[in-house]
Amino acid sequence: MKKICTVVGARPQFIKLAVVSRELRKEFQEVLIHTGQHYDHNMSDVFFEEMDIPKPDYNLGVSGGSHGQMTGQMLIKLEEVFMEEQPDMVLLFGDTNSTMAAALAAVKLHIPVCHVEAGNRFGTLESPEEVNRTVTDHVSAINLPCTESSMVFLEREGLGATATVVGDPMYDAFCYYTGRLDGSELQEMQDFEGNAVVLPDEFYYMTCHRQENTDTDEKLDGIFSAMETLDAPTIYPVHPRNHDRAARLCREKGYRKLILTLPVGYQASISLVNKAKKIVTDSGGVQREAFFAGKPCVTVLDFVVWPETMKDGCNRLAKPDREDILAKLSAPVCFDPAYRPFGDGHSAKKIVEKIKEFLQ
């Protein structure tokens, strides 16, 4: 049985891993490597527990520091693991520092790389994720984009021969786990003091973690003040690095309709997506999940991440500004149930088939 080393480090990758690993282990020996990029229990361990992901064979414990420091430490440690394991292929997801570090370590050891979620482009190298995914695409033996628009970017860059559209494993996971929700996933939600959170009958759901939206009071308060004026409370699970600023702003401004919680697991998050009136986010994953659930979404970013979600106003870009967010939230939306740009919910099987074809 051929050996695949799968490298993950951040919570969006754990979600994709859950569905792909289940299929991969039917055909291959998988060695799972966690770089440690997301290390907090609510950002990492809870995903492995609730999604029945196998325990990592390696946890490299690399987190924090600058992009260069993190990537360099990961590259060194991953090279050591690859030399010891001698895998037939390295499997990567997305566009984190873990992704690029693993791609570089593998290709320098002449180990073929398979990149899932290849071809996404913002159009600016000011985004660290853009650098990570572009480099990874260009050293990968197999590129597996989620959508046709990502395939177009790969073809423009001369990578069409390496690429096949397989659909989005995030959609696989959303379909699989949504069918298993029973309400218990929301009972463990806690506020900052560890008290149980009682959800209101109606609410908005917000995720906001990107540095460009949370690094100043002005930007984050622009977002908060918009949510405070809505007709229902907003549930906001707060990233650990944003904890202090979020709590202080709510206290100083007297905001009462923002319900700040500790980070939630995957099943709680998609349950909140399914139950919310509308979504506000700066996450590439949550904006897709809102689209999967047929929920109007406003994405607080300067660039389009997933153009497929923007069709008919289903997802709209906004600045971290009160009036802009409110205007976009009130704009008309039309979901077309026949429009399924992210595949049929069986991308994991297609990913494994492409790996089999290559290694044969």
HELIX and SHEET records of a PDB file:
HELIX    1   1 ARG A   11  LEU A   24  1                                  14    
HELIX    2   2 HIS A   41  MET A   43  5                                   3    
HELIX    3   3 ASP A   45  GLU A   50  1                                   6    
HELIX    4   4 HIS A   67  GLU A   85  1                                  19    
HELIX    5   5 ASN A   97  LYS A  108  1                                  12    
HELIX    6   6 PRO A  128  VAL A  139  1                                  12    
HELIX    7   7 GLU A  148  ARG A  156  1                                   9    
HELIX    8   8 GLY A  160  THR A  162  5                                   3    
HELIX    9   9 PRO A  169  THR A  178  1                                  10    
HELIX   10  10 SER A  184  LEU A  186  5                                   3    
HELIX   11  11 GLN A  211  THR A  214  1                                   4    
HELIX   12  12 ASP A  217  GLU A  228  1                                  12    
HELIX   13  13 PRO A  240  ASN A  242  5                                   3    
HELIX   14  14 HIS A  243  LYS A  253  1                                  11    
HELIX   15  15 TYR A  266  LYS A  275  1                                  10    
HELIX   16  16 GLY A  284  ALA A  293  1                                  10    
HELIX   17  17 PRO A  307  GLY A  313  5                                   7    
HELIX   18  18 ARG A  322  LEU A  329  1                                   8    
HELIX   19  19 SER A  347  LEU A  359  1                                  13    
SHEET    1   A 6 TYR A  58  ASN A  59  0                                        
SHEET    2   A 6 GLN A  29  HIS A  34  1                                        
SHEET    3   A 6 LYS A   3  VAL A   8  1                                        
SHEET    4   A 6 MET A  89  PHE A  93  1                                        
SHEET    5   A 6 VAL A 113  VAL A 116  1                                        
SHEET    6   A 6 ILE A 142  LEU A 144  1                                        
SHEET    1   B 6 LEU A 258  THR A 261  0                                        
SHEET    2   B 6 THR A 234  PRO A 237  1                                        
SHEET    3   B 6 TYR A 204  THR A 207  1                                        
SHEET    4   B 6 ILE A 279  THR A 281  1                                        
SHEET    5   B 6 CYS A 297  VAL A 300  1                                        
SHEET    6   B 6 ASN A 315  ALA A 318  1                                        
END                                                                             
